[in-house]
Amino acid sequence: MPLQTIIHANGPLPLTETFTPQADGPVVLIVTGTAWSKSPPGKIGYAVSLNGTVIGSATMFANINADHMTLPTLFVNVVIPSNQPQKIAITAVGNTVTDLNDNFVVQLML
């Protein structure tokens, strides 16, 4: 299955991108990223929005201070309404801290 890379960027969060999908209808979004916490223990993670609506999130428990950790990969089924431009955003949740040393990738599985 082909992949369309939508975001491949360093933090900090939030990250947003407007993209034109290569396909519409049912697709799978794959999101990966890294982050850290200044005040463990606690949850860190990210939420993903498509056209202003949260479509999924991934969190984990961080109990180490200032250690960049790989966040869970998010696979989310979504229906792209058309081949017109779409806006995607990744935002931090909980005690999440991101900086230029954190990397995020969003791909659309067609």
PECORPE-V84078 format. One record per helix or strand of 2 or more residues. SS is the DSSP state (2 for helix, 1 for strand). FROM is the first residue (numbers start at 1). LEN is the number of residues. If there is no record, write none. Layout:
# PECORPE-V84078
ss & from & len
SS & FROM & LEN
SS & FROM & LEN
This chain:
# PECORPE-V84078
ss & from & len
1 & 3 & 8
1 & 15 & 6
1 & 25 & 13
1 & 42 & 9
1 & 53 & 10
1 & 69 & 2
1 & 74 & 7
1 & 85 & 10
1 & 96 & 2
1 & 103 & 7
